[in-house]
Amino acid sequence: MLEALRETGWHNYSLFLRPDGLLVGYLETPDFVRACAEMKGHPINARWQAEMAPFFEAMSEGGADDNMFPLEEVFHLD
């Protein structure tokens, strides 16, 4: 999976989990839409999504990778 993420433009990928279950992912990429599309089309993605599904609440539409969206940056120190 790590190799697939790198191949599709995902860098510095991290997940953060609050005790109440809020999960926030962080990644760096020059093109978020392209990186997500390439990862979705990568052969390992379907297997990964199936193996990880038990750890997430069911989505009303699509899987976890269909429900990601970038958060708006509101402050950056540099």
mmCIF file of the N, C-alpha and C atoms, coordinates in Angstrom:
data_MODEL
# 
_entry.id   MODEL 
# 
loop_
_atom_site.group_PDB 
_atom_site.id 
_atom_site.type_symbol 
_atom_site.label_atom_id 
_atom_site.label_alt_id 
_atom_site.label_comp_id 
_atom_site.label_asym_id 
_atom_site.label_entity_id 
_atom_site.label_seq_id 
_atom_site.pdbx_PDB_ins_code 
_atom_site.Cartn_x 
_atom_site.Cartn_y 
_atom_site.Cartn_z 
_atom_site.occupancy 
_atom_site.B_iso_or_equiv 
_atom_site.pdbx_formal_charge 
_atom_site.auth_seq_id 
_atom_site.auth_comp_id 
_atom_site.auth_asym_id 
_atom_site.auth_atom_id 
_atom_site.pdbx_PDB_model_num 
ATOM 1   N N  . MET A 1 1  ? 0.826   -1.187 0.000   1.00 0.00 ? 1  MET A N  1 
ATOM 2   C CA . MET A 1 1  ? 0.000   0.000  0.000   1.00 0.00 ? 1  MET A CA 1 
ATOM 3   C C  . MET A 1 1  ? 0.870   1.251  0.000   1.00 0.00 ? 1  MET A C  1 
ATOM 4   N N  . LEU A 1 2  ? 1.907   1.247  0.790   1.00 0.00 ? 2  LEU A N  1 
ATOM 5   C CA . LEU A 1 2  ? 2.788   2.415  0.844   1.00 0.00 ? 2  LEU A CA 1 
ATOM 6   C C  . LEU A 1 2  ? 3.376   2.714  -0.535  1.00 0.00 ? 2  LEU A C  1 
ATOM 7   N N  . GLU A 1 3  ? 3.794   1.682  -1.233  1.00 0.00 ? 3  GLU A N  1 
ATOM 8   C CA . GLU A 1 3  ? 4.343   1.863  -2.575  1.00 0.00 ? 3  GLU A CA 1 
ATOM 9   C C  . GLU A 1 3  ? 3.274   2.426  -3.522  1.00 0.00 ? 3  GLU A C  1 
ATOM 10  N N  . ALA A 1 4  ? 2.053   1.933  -3.409  1.00 0.00 ? 4  ALA A N  1 
ATOM 11  C CA . ALA A 1 4  ? 0.962   2.424  -4.250  1.00 0.00 ? 4  ALA A CA 1 
ATOM 12  C C  . ALA A 1 4  ? 0.666   3.894  -3.963  1.00 0.00 ? 4  ALA A C  1 
ATOM 13  N N  . LEU A 1 5  ? 0.685   4.274  -2.690  1.00 0.00 ? 5  LEU A N  1 
ATOM 14  C CA . LEU A 1 5  ? 0.461   5.680  -2.339  1.00 0.00 ? 5  LEU A CA 1 
ATOM 15  C C  . LEU A 1 5  ? 1.544   6.567  -2.957  1.00 0.00 ? 5  LEU A C  1 
ATOM 16  N N  . ARG A 1 6  ? 2.780   6.147  -2.849  1.00 0.00 ? 6  ARG A N  1 
ATOM 17  C CA . ARG A 1 6  ? 3.877   6.932  -3.433  1.00 0.00 ? 6  ARG A CA 1 
ATOM 18  C C  . ARG A 1 6  ? 3.743   7.029  -4.943  1.00 0.00 ? 6  ARG A C  1 
ATOM 19  N N  . GLU A 1 7  ? 3.409   5.894  -5.587  1.00 0.00 ? 7  GLU A N  1 
ATOM 20  C CA . GLU A 1 7  ? 3.259   5.872  -7.042  1.00 0.00 ? 7  GLU A CA 1 
ATOM 21  C C  . GLU A 1 7  ? 2.175   6.820  -7.531  1.00 0.00 ? 7  GLU A C  1 
ATOM 22  N N  . THR A 1 8  ? 1.161   7.036  -6.718  1.00 0.00 ? 8  THR A N  1 
ATOM 23  C CA . THR A 1 8  ? 0.026   7.859  -7.139  1.00 0.00 ? 8  THR A CA 1 
ATOM 24  C C  . THR A 1 8  ? 0.083   9.293  -6.587  1.00 0.00 ? 8  THR A C  1 
ATOM 25  N N  . GLY A 1 9  ? 1.223   9.678  -6.036  1.00 0.00 ? 9  GLY A N  1 
ATOM 26  C CA . GLY A 1 9  ? 1.424   11.070 -5.650  1.00 0.00 ? 9  GLY A CA 1 
ATOM 27  C C  . GLY A 1 9  ? 1.064   11.451 -4.231  1.00 0.00 ? 9  GLY A C  1 
ATOM 28  N N  . TRP A 1 10 ? 0.870   10.469 -3.354  1.00 0.00 ? 10 TRP A N  1 
ATOM 29  C CA . TRP A 1 10 ? 0.570   10.760 -1.955  1.00 0.00 ? 10 TRP A CA 1 
ATOM 30  C C  . TRP A 1 10 ? 1.886   10.815 -1.177  1.00 0.00 ? 10 TRP A C  1 
ATOM 31  N N  . HIS A 1 11 ? 2.099   11.887 -0.418  1.00 0.00 ? 11 HIS A N  1 
ATOM 32  C CA . HIS A 1 11 ? 3.311   12.034 0.383   1.00 0.00 ? 11 HIS A CA 1 
ATOM 33  C C  . HIS A 1 11 ? 2.930   12.502 1.785   1.00 0.00 ? 11 HIS A C  1 
ATOM 34  N N  . ASN A 1 12 ? 3.735   12.118 2.762   1.00 0.00 ? 12 ASN A N  1 
ATOM 35  C CA . ASN A 1 12 ? 3.498   12.506 4.162   1.00 0.00 ? 12 ASN A CA 1 
ATOM 36  C C  . ASN A 1 12 ? 2.070   12.178 4.610   1.00 0.00 ? 12 ASN A C  1 
ATOM 37  N N  . TYR A 1 13 ? 1.615   10.992 4.281   1.00 0.00 ? 13 TYR A N  1 
ATOM 38  C CA . TYR A 1 13 ? 0.245   10.575 4.603   1.00 0.00 ? 13 TYR A CA 1 
ATOM 39  C C  . TYR A 1 13 ? 0.179   10.127 6.058   1.00 0.00 ? 13 TYR A C  1 
ATOM 40  N N  . SER A 1 14 ? -0.733  10.721 6.822   1.00 0.00 ? 14 SER A N  1 
ATOM 41  C CA . SER A 1 14 ? -0.930  10.389 8.231   1.00 0.00 ? 14 SER A CA 1 
ATOM 42  C C  . SER A 1 14 ? -2.422  10.378 8.534   1.00 0.00 ? 14 SER A C  1 
ATOM 43  N N  . LEU A 1 15 ? -2.804  9.600  9.530   1.00 0.00 ? 15 LEU A N  1 
ATOM 44  C CA . LEU A 1 15 ? -4.171  9.603  10.030  1.00 0.00 ? 15 LEU A CA 1 
ATOM 45  C C  . LEU A 1 15 ? -4.149  9.979  11.501  1.00 0.00 ? 15 LEU A C  1 
ATOM 46  N N  . PHE A 1 16 ? -5.128  10.757 11.925  1.00 0.00 ? 16 PHE A N  1 
ATOM 47  C CA . PHE A 1 16 ? -5.255  11.185 13.308  1.00 0.00 ? 16 PHE A CA 1 
ATOM 48  C C  . PHE A 1 16 ? -6.653  10.809 13.782  1.00 0.00 ? 16 PHE A C  1 
ATOM 49  N N  . LEU A 1 17 ? -6.746  10.234 14.983  1.00 0.00 ? 17 LEU A N  1 
ATOM 50  C CA . LEU A 1 17 ? -8.032  9.760  15.501  1.00 0.00 ? 17 LEU A CA 1 
ATOM 51  C C  . LEU A 1 17 ? -8.289  10.349 16.880  1.00 0.00 ? 17 LEU A C  1 
ATOM 52  N N  . ARG A 1 18 ? -9.438  11.004 17.031  1.00 0.00 ? 18 ARG A N  1 
ATOM 53  C CA . ARG A 1 18 ? -9.866  11.497 18.343  1.00 0.00 ? 18 ARG A CA 1 
ATOM 54  C C  . ARG A 1 18 ? -10.556 10.377 19.097  1.00 0.00 ? 18 ARG A C  1 
ATOM 55  N N  . PRO A 1 19 ? -10.605 10.464 20.412  1.00 0.00 ? 19 PRO A N  1 
ATOM 56  C CA . PRO A 1 19 ? -11.295 9.438  21.199  1.00 0.00 ? 19 PRO A CA 1 
ATOM 57  C C  . PRO A 1 19 ? -12.775 9.266  20.817  1.00 0.00 ? 19 PRO A C  1 
ATOM 58  N N  . ASP A 1 20 ? -13.409 10.328 20.294  1.00 0.00 ? 20 ASP A N  1 
ATOM 59  C CA . ASP A 1 20 ? -14.824 10.213 19.909  1.00 0.00 ? 20 ASP A CA 1 
ATOM 60  C C  . ASP A 1 20 ? -15.020 9.604  18.523  1.00 0.00 ? 20 ASP A C  1 
ATOM 61  N N  . GLY A 1 21 ? -13.926 9.231  17.856  1.00 0.00 ? 21 GLY A N  1 
ATOM 62  C CA . GLY A 1 21 ? -14.026 8.560  16.569  1.00 0.00 ? 21 GLY A CA 1 
ATOM 63  C C  . GLY A 1 21 ? -13.784 9.424  15.352  1.00 0.00 ? 21 GLY A C  1 
ATOM 64  N N  . LEU A 1 22 ? -13.615 10.740 15.533  1.00 0.00 ? 22 LEU A N  1 
ATOM 65  C CA . LEU A 1 22 ? -13.327 11.592 14.382  1.00 0.00 ? 22 LEU A CA 1 
ATOM 66  C C  . LEU A 1 22 ? -11.964 11.221 13.812  1.00 0.00 ? 22 LEU A C  1 
ATOM 67  N N  . LEU A 1 23 ? -11.924 10.893 12.540  1.00 0.00 ? 23 LEU A N  1 
ATOM 68  C CA . LEU A 1 23 ? -10.693 10.511 11.858  1.00 0.00 ? 23 LEU A CA 1 
ATOM 69  C C  . LEU A 1 23 ? -10.360 11.584 10.834  1.00 0.00 ? 23 LEU A C  1 
ATOM 70  N N  . VAL A 1 24 ? -9.149  12.118 10.914  1.00 0.00 ? 24 VAL A N  1 
ATOM 71  C CA . VAL A 1 24 ? -8.687  13.123 9.972   1.00 0.00 ? 24 VAL A CA 1 
ATOM 72  C C  . VAL A 1 24 ? -7.405  12.617 9.346   1.00 0.00 ? 24 VAL A C  1 
ATOM 73  N N  . GLY A 1 25 ? -7.362  12.652 8.026   1.00 0.00 ? 25 GLY A N  1 
ATOM 74  C CA . GLY A 1 25 ? -6.163  12.262 7.306   1.00 0.00 ? 25 GLY A CA 1 
ATOM 75  C C  . GLY A 1 25 ? -5.430  13.481 6.798   1.00 0.00 ? 25 GLY A C  1 
ATOM 76  N N  . TYR A 1 26 ? -4.127  13.349 6.705   1.00 0.00 ? 26 TYR A N  1 
ATOM 77  C CA . TYR A 1 26 ? -3.289  14.434 6.194   1.00 0.00 ? 26 TYR A CA 1 
ATOM 78  C C  . TYR A 1 26 ? -2.390  13.845 5.116   1.00 0.00 ? 26 TYR A C  1 
ATOM 79  N N  . LEU A 1 27 ? -2.274  14.548 4.005   1.00 0.00 ? 27 LEU A N  1 
ATOM 80  C CA . LEU A 1 27 ? -1.327  14.154 2.979   1.00 0.00 ? 27 LEU A CA 1 
ATOM 81  C C  . LEU A 1 27 ? -0.883  15.391 2.218   1.00 0.00 ? 27 LEU A C  1 
ATOM 82  N N  . GLU A 1 28 ? 0.237   15.251 1.582   1.00 0.00 ? 28 GLU A N  1 
ATOM 83  C CA . GLU A 1 28 ? 0.732   16.302 0.703   1.00 0.00 ? 28 GLU A CA 1 
ATOM 84  C C  . GLU A 1 28 ? 0.785   15.741 -0.705  1.00 0.00 ? 28 GLU A C  1 
ATOM 85  N N  . THR A 1 29 ? 0.312   16.519 -1.664  1.00 0.00 ? 29 THR A N  1 
ATOM 86  C CA . THR A 1 29 ? 0.337   16.129 -3.067  1.00 0.00 ? 29 THR A CA 1 
ATOM 87  C C  . THR A 1 29 ? 0.180   17.385 -3.918  1.00 0.00 ? 29 THR A C  1 
ATOM 88  N N  . PRO A 1 30 ? 0.805   17.408 -5.083  1.00 0.00 ? 30 PRO A N  1 
ATOM 89  C CA . PRO A 1 30 ? 0.628   18.576 -5.942  1.00 0.00 ? 30 PRO A CA 1 
ATOM 90  C C  . PRO A 1 30 ? -0.788  18.694 -6.515  1.00 0.00 ? 30 PRO A C  1 
ATOM 91  N N  . ASP A 1 31 ? -1.507  17.571 -6.629  1.00 0.00 ? 31 ASP A N  1 
ATOM 92  C CA . ASP A 1 31 ? -2.841  17.581 -7.230  1.00 0.00 ? 31 ASP A CA 1 
ATOM 93  C C  . ASP A 1 31 ? -3.716  16.559 -6.501  1.00 0.00 ? 31 ASP A C  1 
ATOM 94  N N  . PHE A 1 32 ? -4.531  17.016 -5.567  1.00 0.00 ? 32 PHE A N  1 
ATOM 95  C CA . PHE A 1 32 ? -5.346  16.131 -4.740  1.00 0.00 ? 32 PHE A CA 1 
ATOM 96  C C  . PHE A 1 32 ? -6.325  15.303 -5.571  1.00 0.00 ? 32 PHE A C  1 
ATOM 97  N N  . VAL A 1 33 ? -7.003  15.942 -6.512  1.00 0.00 ? 33 VAL A N  1 
ATOM 98  C CA . VAL A 1 33 ? -7.998  15.241 -7.331  1.00 0.00 ? 33 VAL A CA 1 
ATOM 99  C C  . VAL A 1 33 ? -7.320  14.124 -8.136  1.00 0.00 ? 33 VAL A C  1 
ATOM 100 N N  . ARG A 1 34 ? -6.200  14.442 -8.754  1.00 0.00 ? 34 ARG A N  1 
ATOM 101 C CA . ARG A 1 34 ? -5.478  13.444 -9.542  1.00 0.00 ? 34 ARG A CA 1 
ATOM 102 C C  . ARG A 1 34 ? -4.968  12.303 -8.666  1.00 0.00 ? 34 ARG A C  1 
ATOM 103 N N  . ALA A 1 35 ? -4.383  12.630 -7.503  1.00 0.00 ? 35 ALA A N  1 
ATOM 104 C CA . ALA A 1 35 ? -3.849  11.606 -6.602  1.00 0.00 ? 35 ALA A CA 1 
ATOM 105 C C  . ALA A 1 35 ? -4.958  10.660 -6.138  1.00 0.00 ? 35 ALA A C  1 
ATOM 106 N N  . CYS A 1 36 ? -6.128  11.198 -5.821  1.00 0.00 ? 36 CYS A N  1 
ATOM 107 C CA . CYS A 1 36 ? -7.250  10.357 -5.392  1.00 0.00 ? 36 CYS A CA 1 
ATOM 108 C C  . CYS A 1 36 ? -7.733  9.474  -6.534  1.00 0.00 ? 36 CYS A C  1 
ATOM 109 N N  . ALA A 1 37 ? -7.843  10.037 -7.724  1.00 0.00 ? 37 ALA A N  1 
ATOM 110 C CA . ALA A 1 37 ? -8.305  9.267  -8.882  1.00 0.00 ? 37 ALA A CA 1 
ATOM 111 C C  . ALA A 1 37 ? -7.326  8.142  -9.213  1.00 0.00 ? 37 ALA A C  1 
ATOM 112 N N  . GLU A 1 38 ? -6.031  8.445  -9.178  1.00 0.00 ? 38 GLU A N  1 
ATOM 113 C CA . GLU A 1 38 ? -5.040  7.418  -9.482  1.00 0.00 ? 38 GLU A CA 1 
ATOM 114 C C  . GLU A 1 38 ? -5.033  6.322  -8.426  1.00 0.00 ? 38 GLU A C  1 
ATOM 115 N N  . MET A 1 39 ? -5.197  6.699  -7.162  1.00 0.00 ? 39 MET A N  1 
ATOM 116 C CA . MET A 1 39 ? -5.232  5.694  -6.114  1.00 0.00 ? 39 MET A CA 1 
ATOM 117 C C  . MET A 1 39 ? -6.480  4.831  -6.255  1.00 0.00 ? 39 MET A C  1 
ATOM 118 N N  . LYS A 1 40 ? -7.604  5.447  -6.567  1.00 0.00 ? 40 LYS A N  1 
ATOM 119 C CA . LYS A 1 40 ? -8.849  4.693  -6.732  1.00 0.00 ? 40 LYS A CA 1 
ATOM 120 C C  . LYS A 1 40 ? -8.716  3.677  -7.865  1.00 0.00 ? 40 LYS A C  1 
ATOM 121 N N  . GLY A 1 41 ? -7.954  4.002  -8.885  1.00 0.00 ? 41 GLY A N  1 
ATOM 122 C CA . GLY A 1 41 ? -7.765  3.099  -10.005 1.00 0.00 ? 41 GLY A CA 1 
ATOM 123 C C  . GLY A 1 41 ? -6.636  2.102  -9.834  1.00 0.00 ? 41 GLY A C  1 
ATOM 124 N N  . HIS A 1 42 ? -5.883  2.218  -8.753  1.00 0.00 ? 42 HIS A N  1 
ATOM 125 C CA . HIS A 1 42 ? -4.748  1.311  -8.521  1.00 0.00 ? 42 HIS A CA 1 
ATOM 126 C C  . HIS A 1 42 ? -5.268  -0.061 -8.102  1.00 0.00 ? 42 HIS A C  1 
ATOM 127 N N  . PRO A 1 43 ? -4.675  -1.134 -8.611  1.00 0.00 ? 43 PRO A N  1 
ATOM 128 C CA . PRO A 1 43 ? -5.169  -2.487 -8.292  1.00 0.00 ? 43 PRO A CA 1 
ATOM 129 C C  . PRO A 1 43 ? -5.243  -2.821 -6.802  1.00 0.00 ? 43 PRO A C  1 
ATOM 130 N N  . ILE A 1 44 ? -4.378  -2.264 -6.006  1.00 0.00 ? 44 ILE A N  1 
ATOM 131 C CA . ILE A 1 44 ? -4.378  -2.607 -4.579  1.00 0.00 ? 44 ILE A CA 1 
ATOM 132 C C  . ILE A 1 44 ? -5.519  -1.921 -3.813  1.00 0.00 ? 44 ILE A C  1 
ATOM 133 N N  . ASN A 1 45 ? -6.094  -0.868 -4.372  1.00 0.00 ? 45 ASN A N  1 
ATOM 134 C CA . ASN A 1 45 ? -7.068  -0.079 -3.630  1.00 0.00 ? 45 ASN A CA 1 
ATOM 135 C C  . ASN A 1 45 ? -8.310  -0.871 -3.228  1.00 0.00 ? 45 ASN A C  1 
ATOM 136 N N  . ALA A 1 46 ? -8.882  -1.645 -4.140  1.00 0.00 ? 46 ALA A N  1 
ATOM 137 C CA . ALA A 1 46 ? -10.101 -2.402 -3.803  1.00 0.00 ? 46 ALA A CA 1 
ATOM 138 C C  . ALA A 1 46 ? -9.831  -3.380 -2.665  1.00 0.00 ? 46 ALA A C  1 
ATOM 139 N N  . ARG A 1 47 ? -8.690  -4.037 -2.714  1.00 0.00 ? 47 ARG A N  1 
ATOM 140 C CA . ARG A 1 47 ? -8.347  -4.985 -1.640  1.00 0.00 ? 47 ARG A CA 1 
ATOM 141 C C  . ARG A 1 47 ? -8.168  -4.247 -0.312  1.00 0.00 ? 47 ARG A C  1 
ATOM 142 N N  . TRP A 1 48 ? -7.474  -3.134 -0.349  1.00 0.00 ? 48 TRP A N  1 
ATOM 143 C CA . TRP A 1 48 ? -7.242  -2.339 0.858   1.00 0.00 ? 48 TRP A CA 1 
ATOM 144 C C  . TRP A 1 48 ? -8.571  -1.855 1.447   1.00 0.00 ? 48 TRP A C  1 
ATOM 145 N N  . GLN A 1 49 ? -9.452  -1.318 0.590   1.00 0.00 ? 49 GLN A N  1 
ATOM 146 C CA . GLN A 1 49 ? -10.747 -0.826 1.065   1.00 0.00 ? 49 GLN A CA 1 
ATOM 147 C C  . GLN A 1 49 ? -11.556 -1.958 1.708   1.00 0.00 ? 49 GLN A C  1 
ATOM 148 N N  . ALA A 1 50 ? -11.535 -3.135 1.104   1.00 0.00 ? 50 ALA A N  1 
ATOM 149 C CA . ALA A 1 50 ? -12.274 -4.287 1.650   1.00 0.00 ? 50 ALA A CA 1 
ATOM 150 C C  . ALA A 1 50 ? -11.707 -4.719 2.994   1.00 0.00 ? 50 ALA A C  1 
ATOM 151 N N  . GLU A 1 51 ? -10.383 -4.728 3.119   1.00 0.00 ? 51 GLU A N  1 
ATOM 152 C CA . GLU A 1 51 ? -9.761  -5.154 4.372   1.00 0.00 ? 51 GLU A CA 1 
ATOM 153 C C  . GLU A 1 51 ? -9.960  -4.128 5.486   1.00 0.00 ? 51 GLU A C  1 
ATOM 154 N N  . MET A 1 52 ? -10.052 -2.861 5.149   1.00 0.00 ? 52 MET A N  1 
ATOM 155 C CA . MET A 1 52 ? -10.186 -1.806 6.157   1.00 0.00 ? 52 MET A CA 1 
ATOM 156 C C  . MET A 1 52 ? -11.642 -1.501 6.503   1.00 0.00 ? 52 MET A C  1 
ATOM 157 N N  . ALA A 1 53 ? -12.596 -1.925 5.685   1.00 0.00 ? 53 ALA A N  1 
ATOM 158 C CA . ALA A 1 53 ? -14.009 -1.605 5.892   1.00 0.00 ? 53 ALA A CA 1 
ATOM 159 C C  . ALA A 1 53 ? -14.518 -1.936 7.296   1.00 0.00 ? 53 ALA A C  1 
ATOM 160 N N  . PRO A 1 54 ? -14.116 -3.064 7.911   1.00 0.00 ? 54 PRO A N  1 
ATOM 161 C CA . PRO A 1 54 ? -14.634 -3.367 9.251   1.00 0.00 ? 54 PRO A CA 1 
ATOM 162 C C  . PRO A 1 54 ? -14.222 -2.346 10.322  1.00 0.00 ? 54 PRO A C  1 
ATOM 163 N N  . PHE A 1 55 ? -13.221 -1.543 10.042  1.00 0.00 ? 55 PHE A N  1 
ATOM 164 C CA . PHE A 1 55 ? -12.738 -0.584 11.032  1.00 0.00 ? 55 PHE A CA 1 
ATOM 165 C C  . PHE A 1 55 ? -13.438 0.774  10.935  1.00 0.00 ? 55 PHE A C  1 
ATOM 166 N N  . PHE A 1 56 ? -14.334 0.920  9.954   1.00 0.00 ? 56 PHE A N  1 
ATOM 167 C CA . PHE A 1 56 ? -15.017 2.189  9.730   1.00 0.00 ? 56 PHE A CA 1 
ATOM 168 C C  . PHE A 1 56 ? -16.526 1.978  9.726   1.00 0.00 ? 56 PHE A C  1 
ATOM 169 N N  . GLU A 1 57 ? -17.257 3.007  10.111  1.00 0.00 ? 57 GLU A N  1 
ATOM 170 C CA . GLU A 1 57 ? -18.711 2.954  10.007  1.00 0.00 ? 57 GLU A CA 1 
ATOM 171 C C  . GLU A 1 57 ? -19.083 2.939  8.533   1.00 0.00 ? 57 GLU A C  1 
ATOM 172 N N  . ALA A 1 58 ? -20.165 2.255  8.215   1.00 0.00 ? 58 ALA A N  1 
ATOM 173 C CA . ALA A 1 58 ? -20.632 2.199  6.832   1.00 0.00 ? 58 ALA A CA 1 
ATOM 174 C C  . ALA A 1 58 ? -21.053 3.596  6.372   1.00 0.00 ? 58 ALA A C  1 
ATOM 175 N N  . MET A 1 59 ? -20.686 3.933  5.172   1.00 0.00 ? 59 MET A N  1 
ATOM 176 C CA . MET A 1 59 ? -21.058 5.220  4.587   1.00 0.00 ? 59 MET A CA 1 
ATOM 177 C C  . MET A 1 59 ? -22.412 5.070  3.901   1.00 0.00 ? 59 MET A C  1 
ATOM 178 N N  . SER A 1 60 ? -23.188 6.142  3.867   1.00 0.00 ? 60 SER A N  1 
ATOM 179 C CA . SER A 1 60 ? -24.494 6.073  3.200   1.00 0.00 ? 60 SER A CA 1 
ATOM 180 C C  . SER A 1 60 ? -24.322 5.909  1.697   1.00 0.00 ? 60 SER A C  1 
ATOM 181 N N  . GLU A 1 61 ? -23.262 6.477  1.152   1.00 0.00 ? 61 GLU A N  1 
ATOM 182 C CA . GLU A 1 61 ? -22.983 6.345  -0.281  1.00 0.00 ? 61 GLU A CA 1 
ATOM 183 C C  . GLU A 1 61 ? -21.494 6.145  -0.487  1.00 0.00 ? 61 GLU A C  1 
ATOM 184 N N  . GLY A 1 62 ? -21.113 5.113  -1.202  1.00 0.00 ? 62 GLY A N  1 
ATOM 185 C CA . GLY A 1 62 ? -19.718 4.877  -1.531  1.00 0.00 ? 62 GLY A CA 1 
ATOM 186 C C  . GLY A 1 62 ? -18.907 4.405  -0.334  1.00 0.00 ? 62 GLY A C  1 
ATOM 187 N N  . GLY A 1 63 ? -17.622 4.256  -0.577  1.00 0.00 ? 63 GLY A N  1 
ATOM 188 C CA . GLY A 1 63 ? -16.704 3.832  0.468   1.00 0.00 ? 63 GLY A CA 1 
ATOM 189 C C  . GLY A 1 63 ? -15.931 5.000  1.040   1.00 0.00 ? 63 GLY A C  1 
ATOM 190 N N  . ALA A 1 64 ? -15.004 4.690  1.909   1.00 0.00 ? 64 ALA A N  1 
ATOM 191 C CA . ALA A 1 64 ? -14.211 5.736  2.555   1.00 0.00 ? 64 ALA A CA 1 
ATOM 192 C C  . ALA A 1 64 ? -13.477 6.590  1.538   1.00 0.00 ? 64 ALA A C  1 
ATOM 193 N N  . ASP A 1 65 ? -12.931 5.956  0.500   1.00 0.00 ? 65 ASP A N  1 
ATOM 194 C CA . ASP A 1 65 ? -12.176 6.724  -0.485  1.00 0.00 ? 65 ASP A CA 1 
ATOM 195 C C  . ASP A 1 65 ? -13.072 7.591  -1.359  1.00 0.00 ? 65 ASP A C  1 
ATOM 196 N N  . ASP A 1 66 ? -14.373 7.327  -1.390  1.00 0.00 ? 66 ASP A N  1 
ATOM 197 C CA . ASP A 1 66 ? -15.311 8.168  -2.137  1.00 0.00 ? 66 ASP A CA 1 
ATOM 198 C C  . ASP A 1 66 ? -15.763 9.377  -1.323  1.00 0.00 ? 66 ASP A C  1 
ATOM 199 N N  . ASN A 1 67 ? -15.486 9.374  -0.037  1.00 0.00 ? 67 ASN A N  1 
ATOM 200 C CA . ASN A 1 67 ? -15.988 10.424 0.846   1.00 0.00 ? 67 ASN A CA 1 
ATOM 201 C C  . ASN A 1 67 ? -14.896 11.312 1.414   1.00 0.00 ? 67 ASN A C  1 
ATOM 202 N N  . MET A 1 68 ? -13.724 11.282 0.816   1.00 0.00 ? 68 MET A N  1 
ATOM 203 C CA . MET A 1 68 ? -12.645 12.167 1.257   1.00 0.00 ? 68 MET A CA 1 
ATOM 204 C C  . MET A 1 68 ? -12.791 13.520 0.575   1.00 0.00 ? 68 MET A C  1 
ATOM 205 N N  . PHE A 1 69 ? -12.414 14.546 1.289   1.00 0.00 ? 69 PHE A N  1 
ATOM 206 C CA . PHE A 1 69 ? -12.407 15.886 0.703   1.00 0.00 ? 69 PHE A CA 1 
ATOM 207 C C  . PHE A 1 69 ? -11.374 16.719 1.434   1.00 0.00 ? 69 PHE A C  1 
ATOM 208 N N  . PRO A 1 70 ? -10.760 17.670 0.740   1.00 0.00 ? 70 PRO A N  1 
ATOM 209 C CA . PRO A 1 70 ? -9.752  18.501 1.414   1.00 0.00 ? 70 PRO A CA 1 
ATOM 210 C C  . PRO A 1 70 ? -10.411 19.513 2.349   1.00 0.00 ? 70 PRO A C  1 
ATOM 211 N N  . LEU A 1 71 ? -9.765  19.727 3.474   1.00 0.00 ? 71 LEU A N  1 
ATOM 212 C CA . LEU A 1 71 ? -10.202 20.779 4.390   1.00 0.00 ? 71 LEU A CA 1 
ATOM 213 C C  . LEU A 1 71 ? -9.558  22.092 3.955   1.00 0.00 ? 71 LEU A C  1 
ATOM 214 N N  . GLU A 1 72 ? -10.244 23.184 4.176   1.00 0.00 ? 72 GLU A N  1 
ATOM 215 C CA . GLU A 1 72 ? -9.707  24.486 3.824   1.00 0.00 ? 72 GLU A CA 1 
ATOM 216 C C  . GLU A 1 72 ? -8.660  24.903 4.861   1.00 0.00 ? 72 GLU A C  1 
ATOM 217 N N  . GLU A 1 73 ? -7.484  25.261 4.391   1.00 0.00 ? 73 GLU A N  1 
ATOM 218 C CA . GLU A 1 73 ? -6.449  25.756 5.292   1.00 0.00 ? 73 GLU A CA 1 
ATOM 219 C C  . GLU A 1 73 ? -6.813  27.183 5.701   1.00 0.00 ? 73 GLU A C  1 
ATOM 220 N N  . VAL A 1 74 ? -6.862  27.446 6.998   1.00 0.00 ? 74 VAL A N  1 
ATOM 221 C CA . VAL A 1 74 ? -7.230  28.763 7.484   1.00 0.00 ? 74 VAL A CA 1 
ATOM 222 C C  . VAL A 1 74 ? -6.067  29.499 8.148   1.00 0.00 ? 74 VAL A C  1 
ATOM 223 N N  . PHE A 1 75 ? -4.951  28.786 8.362   1.00 0.00 ? 75 PHE A N  1 
ATOM 224 C CA . PHE A 1 75 ? -3.775  29.429 8.941   1.00 0.00 ? 75 PHE A CA 1 
ATOM 225 C C  . PHE A 1 75 ? -2.554  28.594 8.617   1.00 0.00 ? 75 PHE A C  1 
ATOM 226 N N  . HIS A 1 76 ? -1.499  29.269 8.237   1.00 0.00 ? 76 HIS A N  1 
ATOM 227 C CA . HIS A 1 76 ? -0.210  28.618 7.995   1.00 0.00 ? 76 HIS A CA 1 
ATOM 228 C C  . HIS A 1 76 ? 0.870   29.577 8.486   1.00 0.00 ? 76 HIS A C  1 
ATOM 229 N N  . LEU A 1 77 ? 1.709   29.097 9.367   1.00 0.00 ? 77 LEU A N  1 
ATOM 230 C CA . LEU A 1 77 ? 2.697   29.953 10.024  1.00 0.00 ? 77 LEU A CA 1 
ATOM 231 C C  . LEU A 1 77 ? 3.708   30.549 9.055   1.00 0.00 ? 77 LEU A C  1 
ATOM 232 N N  . ASP A 1 78 ? 4.131   29.778 8.077   1.00 0.00 ? 78 ASP A N  1 
ATOM 233 C CA . ASP A 1 78 ? 5.118   30.311 7.123   1.00 0.00 ? 78 ASP A CA 1 
ATOM 234 C C  . ASP A 1 78 ? 4.429   31.246 6.190   1.00 0.00 ? 78 ASP A C  1 
# 
